[in-house]
Amino acid sequence: MLPLVTAILGAVFGALTARRRKGNGFDMAQWAAVWAIIGGLLGLLALIVLARF
């Protein structure tokens, strides 16, 4: 559940960042996809760390 939540938060953050930089729809989609991947990986790493302890 944690990787999904962090991926969604990453996508929202990426889209808002692209909008703030005056990007078009494709820019917002690309930024959202990249930040969703990064957020999902960080969430997965946090989930593994939490499960180990």
Buried (B, 14 or more C-beta within 10 A) or exposed (E): EBBEEBBBBBBBBBBBBBBEEEBEEEBBBBBBBBBBBBBBBBBBEEBEEEEEE
